Amino acid sequence: MTTPKQLLVPAAARNNAEWCAAMSRSHGLTGEFGPQAWAAPSRTPLRYPDAVTLVPGADPAALAARIDTAAPGASVKDSFADLDLTDVGFQVLFEAQWIHRPASAPAIASELSWDVAGDPDSLRAWALAWDDGDGNADLFRPELLDDPATFVLAGQSVDGRVVAGAVASRSDQVVGISNVFALDGGPELAWPVVLDAVHRLFPTLPAVGYEQGEDLAAAVRHGFEPVGPLRIWLHG
């Protein structure tokens, strides 16, 4: 019998694939949804996979054929952690857990105000805070603002600086949360303001995402539960 948790993983995987597709489009790259996976034929933006499986038991050879494995850095998000991609040249990069928080879960009070970045300047301020000096702020381009399902959430200090935030990606069944950060205090500071924003923007939608290690433990402390494993594979 299919359990509610088992139903959540396909919804989370589809939502995450739609977010990866939106990020790729903002960089001028077009991917395609197929019966087994979303895949992009050319290299996707930094930290984003070239393919995301949508169902268990995807065909490894067919999956590899849809992406560019000749250029360095090809990766696959194995959403159900059930594939062996070693025969097509991949190795496991890391493993994580899909997480879920019901829409009915209690709201968490935050000392920070928040807003949705709605113009290039506010998106840039958010990206610089998210990047925190690593040199990758240009990953978030103004074209991302054209995607109606993407909400860049900016937690602000009393003087208006962006000090925490995340990206919320709305789909029919869930809202996905990714890129959670805080300049000081880490996820313990970030989650309250992010969840406050998500609860107010999408009061009827459960929240999903994926985390690992200490970030997973922090998400659990803020009302999430792990619902299934995923695996990231890197080519070469």
Summary of the structure (lengths in Angstrom):
residues: 236
radius of gyration: 17.3
end to end distance: 38.2
largest distance: 53.9
contacts: 785
relative contact order: 0.21
helix: 33%
strand: 29%
